């Protein structure tokens, strides 16, 4: 009698048809071995309880004389400690070689095995003066037989062990091409005019990384080129290990090279059985969906825990180095999963549980999906080359960085681990990080490759900028303290009128019933809006409504689309929506249909804010700020003709359009080819507070903005519509660009803005709108993705027990990029941990801002963010663009979470072609632009208007 399959729930994902199923014999050679839990004992960070970092520092002075276009003088001078080390080098040049492999070799892990084998071969044997990445080798001296640039040579045959089964294999040759000579004198060249600084940074980082890993191979895990995780420096946060990591990177600065070192936190997988990890993640408090689990595990290195028969006698598949595989996908539960046996006829399938049944009695968890560690299914669903294994026979590899979905619970736990006061961070860098990485006390570690690393953090000069003057209605000044102020008993700077206020309560199956009184909530909101100066018409009857939604995601999406018929018949112009829970799915569905289908402005709130009696005045004021903003009002203003005087013409008329731009990309779990979202916002008033926006989809993970011309033109037309003239100046703040992309942004996006201005000017002349003779463009990159931190040198620089330097700190000397205006601005009061300054880098400056002027403008714009009564960490235009991109993620949510995973496409379509096709297809669809289905909208807009929201919302910042 055939054995019965293991019990477990059936799956709709079963592969193959019953008529093609064959019986297979169990593989009696397989012996299950218990997993090896190789997690070291955790080491707690050696934190000191002090307000100020007290260790000795190296004092660095600026090397160049001050230049008004590059260096400011405004503000109070102070001395601060920076997380940089000095870096000296004894060599004058390096030699770069490009590597070319056999076209069949694509896996990065295999390339690293080849490079490791090449270390023992000529011309590298016995040498330490070289370092490498997968595609590049750098040497301090020219390689033998390659005397000139463009010389080509080959190393080979190279013998190495196969990453598949450990069997000896070889590649006939690896080609080396002498690419260029890197002169160390060019390290301080302008990064927009030369690629030398970036190449030198990569090369020195490779030398340093190689030396560190030779010292600490069993204590440190290298992540990429310049992150080093302390294996024992972790905290268990539930299936993940929040691990102390040290970032180390060379930085070209003013006439010198420095080494930036920072303490960070990286999430690693807990090295447990895949089955155990899945069970933990789908249970509370993490509550991952199957798709999120799949997205998080895809590409993860796993270890096979059972012994396999040796198919190739030249290699041992059970050697520890040969047990590693990549998990490609999850399949069906074990009692449903089928596979194509190795020696069977085409199309034949077998049940996986039969193949593994000798081990199932003790270890099987048949309800869990099986894992494929072979080749993934092709586009037709064929998985003949898949290798399916029950997840309880796979262990997640130690030292595996987690790149998957971060649940709210994980995020909360990571923040607890990662947040440290500034002095604690500096102490951790100095005492643990520099010792761990071999920097302190062992200079010989780097001396034999011509490098000398400083033994102390550096001390440099900074300045504290004056606090901008924030005003409200009637030019009433706010009492600003530590970059924050209070809104109590204050009218907004420009109060708006609310065009019909309604309260909508959403009840959802499976959630507790609401405990608030909607009528009382409407009255409280009415009083709060009136108290802040807004005009609200009181109707004869209190407009309150309630709808009930099912619990399932797809069901309530459809209900929100169609159930509230009153929305379709008579769209309310403003809704205060009380949601049943903090569900991202429900929030995204609400915003999608309110914004994009009906053109209804909404403010969402949770019932917990109203369940215990009357709402708190601060809660109502926070909601009132959103109401005023979404109705076109201005919450707070600055003394703008003082703070922003360079943005006005000689007659005192606003003559500058301030733009902000950002791009956001799909993450783990998104469907293949899911588009990226680009957004541009632009000012329309003379206080630079009202900034409506534009949005586009573009090819997945494309960094530069594809339709900058179209979106910038829309912002120019909106400016002209309000001001009856086109601006003669444009000031752009671009978020989310890495230093390697600066030249592309200048070449493409800055040029696109000029094209947009020319096009808008041509249309404006036809409509008798005033057009200036020429455009002056100034373009700045705003980055938060850096590792520069600044610490107080005495307690007088600290304003509270958090330990950060007072808001308004600006650094524009010593640690900044050479040859162009750039500065670090710490404008905000960090809520927790060490404050991260924003880095502003000039790309273009035709307006002619001095350093003092642009620093003052950027600082002032941090105080105009309309949703807060405090300065934010980077200027409002870039922040607004970031928030608009985030709203776009809600519109595209089904693709971002992988619900629309099968997008089809022609056979043989390349990934880049697919990405471009999908972005265009989705953008032109009614899925992205539901307003096209609204009969009240002019059909002519369907082909000309590309923004996803309803045209009624074009002139307001509805997304904040």
FILUMGU-949378 format. One record per residue (C-alpha): y, x, z. Coordinates in steps of 0.2 Angstrom, whole numbers, plus 2048, in hexadecimal, padded with zeros to 3 digits. Example, Ala and Ser with C-alpha at 12.3 -4.5 7.8 and 13.67 -1.06 7.14 Angstrom:
BEGIN
7EA83E827
7FB844824
// end
This chain:
BEGIN
800800800
8118077FB
81C80A80A
82A7FE80E
83C80480B
84780781A
8507F8821
8637F781E
86F7EC815
86D7EA802
87A7F17F7
8827EB7E7
8837FD7E1
8718007DD
86E80B7CE
8628077C0
8577F87BD
8477F37C5
83D7F47B5
8418077B4
83C80B7C6
82E8177C8
82581D7D8
82782F7DE
81D8397EA
82683F7F9
82B8517F9
820858807
828869805
83986380C
83A86781F
849860828
85386C833
85F866840
87186983B
879879842
88987484B
893883849
8A387E852
8AA88B85D
8B088786F
8C288286D
8D088E873
8E088587A
8F088C874
8F9898880
90988E883
91789488E
922887897
93388E892
942887889
94789687F
93C8A3876
93F8B3881
9358C1878
93F8CF86F
9458CC85E
94B8D784F
95D8D384C
9618D2839
9728D2831
9778CC820
9758D9813
9838D3807
9958CF80A
9998BC80C
99C8B27FC
9A48A17FD
99989A7F0
98989F7F9
98E8A180C
997895817
9A3899826
9A588782D
99F88483E
99B88D84F
99189D84C
98189F857
9728AB857
9618A3854
94F8AA853
9468A7843
9338A783F
9348B6834
92F8C8835
9358D782C
92B8DE81E
92C8EF817
9228F6808
91F908803
91B9047F0
9289017E3
91D8F67D7
90D8ED7D5
9028EA7C6
8FD8D87C1
8ED8D47B7
8E78C37B1
8D58BF7B2
8CB8B57A5
8B98AF7A8
8AB8A879D
8B1897799
8A288F7A1
8A88967B2
8B48897B9
8AF8887CB
8BC8917D6
8AE8957E3
8A489E7D5
8B38A87D0
8B58AE7E1
8A38B47E2
8A68BD7D2
8B68C57D8
8AD8CA7E8
89F8D27DE
8AC8DC7D4
8B38E47E3
8A38EF7E3
8A58F47D0
8B18FF7C7
8C09007C6
8C18F77D8
8B39007E1
8B99097F1
8CB9037EF
8D68F97FB
8E68F97F1
8E28E97E8
8E28D77EB
8DE8C77E1
8DE8B47DF
8D18AB7D4
8DC8AF7C4
8E68BE7C8
8E38D07CF
8F28DB7D6
8F08EE7D8
8FC8FA7DF
8F79077D2
8F39047BF
8E09017BD
8D790F7B4
8D690D7A1
8E49007A1
8F490B7A0
9008FE797
9058EC799
8FA8E078D
8EC8EC78E
8DB8E378F
8CB8E9797
8BB8E179E
8B18E37AE
89E8DE7AC
8918D97AC
8958D27BD
8858CD7C8
8888C07D5
87E8B27DE
87F8A17D7
8888947E2
87B8877DC
86B88F7E2
86E8A17E8
8658A87D9
86B8B97D2
8768B57C3
8838BF7B9
8928BD7AD
8938C979F
8A58CE7A2
8B58C97AA
8C48CD79F
8D48D57A7
8E48D579E
8F28E07A5
8FF8D37A7
90F8DB7AE
9178E87BA
91F8E07C9
92E8EA7CF
9328E87E1
9448EA7DD
9438D87D5
93D8D07E5
94F8CA7E8
9528C47D7
9588B27D4
9488A77D4
94F89C7C6
9538AB7BB
9438B57BE
9308B27C2
92F8C37CA
9338BD7DC
9258B07DB
9188BC7D4
91D8C97E2
91B8BC7EF
90A8B77E9
9048C97E8
90A8CF7F9
9028BF801
8F28C37F8
8F28D5800
8F68CE811
8E98C0810
8DB8CC80B
8DF8D8819
8E08CA826
8CF8C3820
8C78D5821
8CC8D5834
8C88C3839
8BA8BD82D
8B28B383C
8C18AD845
8CD8A7837
8CB89C828
8D689F81A
8DD890811
8E5893800
8EF8A3800
8FA8A280F
8F289781D
8E789E82A
8DE892836
8D8898847
8C6892847
8C688F85A
8D788885B
8D3876859
8D3865861
8C785885D
8D0848857
8C183E852
8B7844843
8C585183F
8CA861848
8DD863849
8DD876848
8EB88384B
8F088B83B
8FC899837
906899828
90B8AB821
9158AE811
9208BB80A
9328B4806
93F8BD7FB
94F8BC804
9608C5803
95C8D77FE
94C8D7807
93B8D0809
9368C7819
9268BF81F
9278AD824
91A8A9832
91889783A
90C88E845
90587E83D
8F687283F
8E986F832
8DB861832
8CA867830
8BA85D82F
8AF85D83E
89F866838
89385783C
88684E831
88E844823
88683582A
88D83783B
89F83A834
89E82A829
89881F838
8A6826842
8B4823835
8AF811831
8AF80C843
8BE80984E
8CB810851
8CB818840
8C4809836
8C3812825
8BE808816
8AF80E80B
8BB8137FE
8C581D80A
8B5826811
8B082A7FF
8C28317FB
8C183B80B
8B0843808
8B28467F5
8B28587F1
8AD85D803
8A186C805
89186780E
882870814
87186B80F
86786A820
855869819
84A876810
8488747FD
83A87B7F2
83F88B7E9
8408867D6
8468977D1
83C8A57D9
84B8B17D7
8558A87E4
8528A07F5
85A88E7F5
85988E808
86389D80C
872898816
87E89D808
8758927FC
875882806
88787E801
88B8707F5
89A8657F1
8988527F5
89D84A7E5
89C8377E9
89482A7F4
88781E7ED
87D80F7F3
87480E804
863817805
859807803
8618047F2
8668157EB
85C81A7DC
85B82B7D3
8548337C3
84583E7C8
84684F7C1
83684E7B7
83683C7B1
8398337A1
84B82F79C
85281F7A4
84481F7B2
84B81D7C3
84381F7D5
8488197E6
8508277F0
848822800
8368257F9
83B8377F5
84183A806
83582F810
82C83C819
83C83F824
84382D824
83A827834
84383383F
854835837
85882882A
86781D82B
86481181C
87480781E
87F817819
88381B807
87A82A7FF
8838397FA
8838427E9
8848557E9
87F8577D7
88A8527C8
8948427CA
8918337BF
8998337AE
8A58267A8
89681B7A2
88E81B7B4
8808277AF
87B8317BE
86B83A7B7
87284B7BD
8778457CE
86E84B7DD
86D83D7EA
86A8427FC
86A83780C
87A83B816
87083F825
86984E81C
87A856819
88685E825
898860822
89C873820
8A587C82D
8B6882829
8B987381D
8CB86E81B
8CD85B81C
8D785480D
8D384280E
8DA832815
8E4834826
8E2824830
8F081F83C
8E582484B
8E2835843
8F5837840
8F9833851
8ED83F858
8F284D84C
90584B852
8FF84C864
8F785D860
904864854
91486085E
91A86F868
92B87386E
935880864
93288E872
92088A873
91E88B860
92789C860
91C8A386E
90D89D865
9128A6856
9168B685F
9078B786B
8F98AE863
8FD8AE850
9038C084E
8F48C7858
8E88BC84F
8EE8C183E
8EE8D4842
9018D5841
9058DB853
8FE8EC859
8F48F0849
9008F583C
8F3900834
8EA8F082E
8F88EE821
8FE900820
8F0905814
8F68F9807
9088FF809
90F8F1814
9178F2825
9198E282E
9268DF83C
9208DD84E
92E8D0853
9358C084D
9478C2846
9588BD84D
9658B7841
9768AF841
97889C83E
98688F840
98887E848
99187283C
99E866844
997854846
99D848838
9A783983E
99D82983D
9A781983C
9A480683C
9AE7F7838
9C17FA83A
9BE80D839
9B880C84B
9B081D84F
99E81E856
99A828865
98F83585D
985840869
97784B863
977844852
975832858
97F82385D
97E811864
981801859
9837F5868
9937EA867
9977F1856
99B7E9845
9947F1836
9A07FB82B
99F7EE81D
9967DF823
98D7D5815
9897C2814
9777BD815
9737B0807
9687A5811
95D7AB81F
94B7A5822
93D7AA82E
92C7AA827
91D7AD833
90D7B282B
8FD7AE834
8ED7B782E
8DB7B3832
8D47BE83F
8E47C2847
8EB7BA857
8F77AC855
9097B0856
9117AE867
9247AE862
92F79F85F
93579F84D
944794851
94A79F85F
9477AE855
9527A7847
9607A4854
95F7B585B
95F7BD84A
96E7B2845
9787B8855
9747CA851
9797C983F
9897C0844
98C7CD852
98C7DB846
9997D383B
98D7CB82E
9907B9827
9817AE829
98279B824
97A790831
970782828
96D77182F
95B774833
954785838
94B78C829
93B792830
92A792827
91879782A
90A79C81F
8F87A0822
8EE7AD819
8DC7B2819
8D67C2820
8CF7CB811
8DA7D6807
8D77D07F6
8D87BE7FC
8E97BF804
8F07C97F5
8EC7BA7EB
8F37AE7F8
9037B77F9
9047B67E6
9027A37E5
90179A7F6
9147997FC
91978D7EE
92A78C7F5
92D79E7F0
92A7997DE
9347897DE
94378F7E8
9427A17ED
94B7A47FD
9577B27FC
9537BB80D
9447BA817
9417C1829
92E7C2828
9237C3838
9137CC833
9037C983D
8FE7DB83E
9037ED838
8F87EB829
8FE7F681A
8F47EB80E
8FE7DB814
90E7E4814
90C7EB803
9077DA7FC
9167D2804
9227DE7FD
91A7DE7EC
91C7CC7E9
92C7CA7F2
9357D87E9
92C7D87D9
9287C67D5
9357BB7DE
9447C77E1
9447C27F3
94C7CE800
9407D080F
9417D8820
9307DA829
92D7DA83B
91E7D9847
91B7CB854
9197D8862
92C7DA861
92F7C7865
9207C2870
9277C6881
9367BB882
9477BE878
9477CC86C
94F7DC872
9617DF86C
95D7F0865
94E7E885B
95A7DB854
9677E8850
95A7F3847
9557E383C
9687DF83A
96B7F0832
95D7EC825
9657DB821
9767E281E
9707F0813
9657E4809
9747D9806
97F7E77FF
9887EB80F
98C7FC817
9867FF829
98F80F82D
99C81A824
9A382B826
9B5831825
9B0833813
9C083B80B
9BE849818
9AB84C818
9AA849805
9BB84D7FE
9B48577EF
9AB8477E9
9BC83F7E6
9C98427D8
9DB8477DB
9E08357DC
9D48327EA
9C88287DF
9B582B7E1
9B08357D2
99F83A7D6
98E8327D4
9828387E2
9708377DC
9608397E6
94E83B7DE
93C83D7E3
92A83C7DD
91B8377E7
90983A7E1
8F88317E4
8EE8377F2
8DC8377F7
8D38277F2
8DE8237E3
8D681E7D3
8D482B7C6
8E582D7BC
8EF8237C9
9018267C4
90E82F7CE
91E8257D3
93082C7CF
9408257D6
9528287D4
9608217DF
9738227DC
98381E7E5
98E8107DF
99C8107ED
9A981C7F4
99F81E805
98F8247FC
985817807
98080A7FA
9738127EE
9688067E3
95A80E7DA
94E80F7CB
93C8127CB
92F8187BE
91C81C7BD
91782D7B5
9088377B2
8FD83A7C1
9048497CB
91284E7BF
91F8567CA
92E8557BE
9368447BB
93183E7AA
93E8317A8
94D8397B1
9588347A2
9548217A3
9568207B6
96582B7B7
96D8207A9
9698107B3
9728187C2
98181D7B8
98380B7B1
9828047C3
9908107C8
99A80B7B9
9977F97BC
99E7FA7CE
9AC8077CB
9B28037B9
9B08157B4
9A28227B2
9A28317BE
9A88427B8
99D84A7C5
98A8487CA
98384F7DA
97084E7DA
9658517E9
9538537E3
9448517F0
9338577EF
9338677E3
92B8777E7
9338887E3
92888C7D5
92E87C7CC
94187F7CE
9438867BC
93A8777B5
94586B7BF
9558747B8
94E8747A6
9488627A6
9518577B3
96285F7B3
96285E7A0
95C84C7A1
96A8477AC
97784D79F
96E843791
96F83479C
98283679F
98583978C
97B829789
98481F796
995825790
99281F77E
98E80E785
99C80E791
9A9812783
9A3802779
9A67F8789
9B77FF78C
9B180879C
9BB8177A1
9B282779C
9B68397A2
9B8847796
9A985179D
99B8517AA
99985D7B8
98885E7C0
9838667D0
9708657D4
9688697E4
9558697EA
9528637FB
942869803
939865813
92986E80D
92C87F814
928889824
93988F82A
93D88B83C
94B890847
94B89285A
959893867
95D8A486F
96589D87F
96588C888
977888883
971885871
965877877
96B86587A
95C85D883
94A86188A
942860878
949872876
950871864
96087985F
96F86C85E
97086284E
97B869841
97387B840
97588382F
96E893829
97389B819
9718AD81B
9638BA81D
9538AE81B
95A8A580C
9568A77FA
95F8B57F1
96D8B37E4
9718A07E5
9788947F2
96A88D7FD
96A889810
96088281E
967873827
96086C837
96B85C837
960850843
95A84E854
947851853
93E84385C
93084F861
92A86085D
93386E855
941868849
93E86C837
94E87082D
95186A81B
95387880E
960875801
9608807F1
96D87F7E3
96687D7D2
97787A7C9
98887A7CF
9958757C2
9A086B7CE
9A387C7D7
99E8787E9
9A18867F5
993888802
99E880810
9A1871805
98F86D800
989871812
996864818
99185780B
97F85980E
982858821
98C84981F
980840814
973842822
97E83682D
97F82881F
96D82381F
96F811821
95F80C82B
96381783A
97081A847
96D82D847
96D83B83B
95D83D830
95584E82C
95A84F81A
968847810
96883480D
9678347FA
95683E7FA
950834809
954824800
94A82A7F0
93C82E7FB
93C81D803
93D8147F2
92E81E7EC
9258187FC
9298067F7
92180A7E6
91180F7EE
9107FE7F5
9127F67E4
9048027DD
8F98007ED
8E97FA7E4
8E980A7D9
8ED8157E7
8DF80F7F2
8D380F7E3
8D17FC7E1
8D47FE7CF
8C880D7CC
8C18097BB
8D080B7AF
8C580D79F
8CC818790
8C681F780
8B782B77F
8BC83D781
8CD839788
8D4848791
8DA8467A3
8EC84979F
8EB83D791
8E483079C
8F18337A9
8FF83079D
8F7821795
8F48197A6
90681C7AC
90D81379C
90080579D
9038017AF
9168027AE
9177F679F
90B7E97A7
90F7DA7B1
9057E27C0
9137EE7C2
9217E27BD
91C7D17C3
92D7CB7C0
9297C97AD
91E7BA7B2
92D7B17BA
9347A57AE
9457A77B5
9467B97AE
94D7BC79D
93E7C1791
9497CE789
9487D9799
9357DB797
9377E978B
9477F1791
9467F07A4
9397FC7AC
93C7FA7BE
92E7F07C7
9397E57D3
9427D57CE
9537D77C5
95B7CD7D3
9597DD7DE
9607EA7D3
9707EC7DC
96A7ED7EE
9607F97F8
9527ED7FC
9457FA7FF
94C800810
// end
